Amino acid sequence: MPSLQKTSTAVPGLLFGFAAFLGSFLLFQLELLAGQTVLPHYGGSYYVWTVCLLFYQVVLVGGYAYALLLSERFAPKVLLRLHLALLAASLVLMPALFPAQAFSSPVPDLLWRLALFIAFPFLLLSASTTLCHKLLSDASGKSAFGVFAWSNAGSLAGMFSYTLLVEPALPLASAALLWRGLFAVYALLFAAALLLGFHKSPAREEKEADVEKPRYFLWAVLPAGSAALLAAVTSYQSSATASMPLTWMIPLTVYLLSYALLFSGLELRVNTLRVFLFSLLFVLAGILWRFESSLTTILIALLNWALFFACIVAHRELYLARPRSAALAPRYYLLMGLGGVAGTALVTPVGALRLSFGFADLYIALVVFIGALAYAVRRERGLGLRAMGFSTALLAGLLALGLKLSGETQVYGLRNFYGSYRVEDDKALGLRRFVHGSTVHGIQHLAAGEELKTTVYYSAGSPISELLAAFPAAHVGAVGLGVGVSCADARKGTEWVFYELDPDVVSIARKYFTFLENCKADVSVVTGDARLNLKKEPPGRFDLLYLDAFTGGSVPFHLITKEALELYRSRLKPGGLMVFHVSGNFLDVVSVIRLSAAAAGLQSLEKSISFDTNDPARLSSEWLAVTDNPAHLKKLAKSGWTVPAPRADWRVWTDEYRNVLKAIKW
C-alpha cells in the first residue's frame, strides 16, 4: 500500500474533490426527488418546498456536526472506517416508500415523514464537504477550501440533471433506483481512499488553530441573510407559477453559483457590486410595494437577479472571513449551516414572524440580509455602511407603509402552511376580495341585494356558469372552495359537496363571506386532500364533478394525472360530466388533462371567455369539460366548446411520471 508521503497530492485532490462533487450531486438530487415525492401528499402547496428547505438545512447542520465530531475525535483512518460503515447501513436501511401520515398538522407531519424517509442518507451526504476538506487537508498539508467549490459544482450538476434529464425521462421509482446506484459509487470512493492510504496526517509546521481567532458569529450571520433571501424568493416564485423542481431549481442555482464562483478564488470589486446591488434592491422594493402581481414575470427575473448579487456580496465576505486553519474548517461549515437554518426559519410558516400583507416574506428577508451584511462590514467607513444604512431605512419605511396601507383595506390576514391569505375590502368599488398570495380566489359585492351575485370566474356568461345552467345536476362535487361563489345559483333540493384542502379557507369563507350561508342547496365541506377524500366516496356518487383547485399559479399536478382522472370517473354516475378550471396557467394544463382523460377513455372540450377588464368583479376564465357521454359532448359543441389541439408527442402524466419542461408555455 503506497504511503501518503510517496503519493502525489494530485491523486487525493482528485479523489476527494470528486467525492465532494458526487456527495453534493446526490444530496441535491435527493432534495428534488424527495420534494417531488412528498408534494402530492400535501395538496401541492408551494410552502411544501419551503418547509423541505428548512428540513434540509437542519439535517445539513446535523451532517456538519457529525463531520466535526469525526474530525476532532478520531484519527483519519478510523474516521473513514466509521463513515463507510454508516454509508453501508444507510444504503440497506433506506425505506423504499414514503412513510404513512403521523400528525394531523401538515408541518410536523411533513418534517417527521421526511426524517424517516431520507434523514439518514441526507445527514451522511451533508458531511461530504467537511470530511473531504479534512482528509484532503491532511493529505496535502495545506488548506483545501477548493473542495467547497467542487461541492457547489456538484450541487448545480445534481439540480440541472434532475430537472432536465431525470424528471422528464424516468418515473419516480426508477429515479430512486438510479440514485441508490450512484450512492453506492459514492461509498466506494471513500473505500478507495482507505485502501490507497489517504488517511495519514503529515506533520504540521505550526498549529494555526491555536493562534487564529475564530469569527463564529460572522460565519453564521452571513449565511442567515442569504438563506432568508433564498427561501423568500423561492416561496414567491412557487406561488406565482407552480410548486415543482423547475421553479425550486432557479433560485437554488443562483444561490449555489455564487458559492461556487467565490470559493474557487474569484476576485471581485466589492464596492462596485454593492452599489449595483443596493440600486437593484431599491427598484425591487418599489415594484413590490407599488405593483404587486401585475408584473409577475419581471418580478421573478428581478428577484433572482437581486438574489444572485446579494449572494455574491454576502458570500464574498464569508469567503474572506474563512479560517486559515484547516482545523477550524469543520466549525466554519457547521456555523454556516446554523445560519442557513436561522435565515430560512424566519420566512417559513413555522417561523415566528406572521405578517400576512403582500410580500412580507421578501421584506423580512431583505431586512435580515442587510442587517447581516452591515454587521460583516461594520468596521468599514464610507460607501458600504452608508449604502446599507440607507437601504435598511428605506426598506423599514416601506415595510411600515405596507403595514399601514394593508391595515386600511385588510379585513383579515393569515399565513399558514398553504400560503398567505388576505380578506380585503375595496370601499370605492363596493367589493370584498379573498386573496391567496397574489391570486384572487373570490369576490363578493358588499351592496345590499347584490351579495349573491356571481363573480370572478363564475360570473354570468362564463363557461362554467353556462354549463351549470345547461346541465342541472342533483349531486355536485366541487374540488376547491374559494369563498363558495360557485354555489350562489345552486337550486334548492340539490346537494353540493366541496373538497377543500385547507380548513382555514373554510373558516374564511364562512366568516367573511355569505355565499355558503345563503346557498339554497344542501352544502357540505370536506377538508383535506381531494383525491384522498374522493377515494372514500362510493362509486357513482355525483352527476357532475368540477375542479377549481390552484396552488400558486397552477393546478396541483397530482389532481390531473391519469390515475386522478380514473378516480374522478369512478365517482361519477355513468355518463356524468367533469369540468376543470384551467385559467392563467403558464403550463399547458389543457393538453395534460386531455391526454389523461383520453387514457381513461374520456373525451375533452374547452371554452374560454374574456370579460371587460373595467369590471373588477368579473374575471376571464378558461375551462375544460371531460366526459364519455355523446349527448353531453354534442350539447357542449353546440354551445361553442371546442376540441383542444392534440399533442401527439406527449406522454401521459401519471402519479410516477410527468414532463414539466414539455408542458411549459414557452
Summary of the structure (lengths in Angstrom):
residues: 666
radius of gyration: 27.3
end to end distance: 56.7
largest distance: 90.9
contacts: 2388
relative contact order: 0.10
helix: 59%
strand: 12%
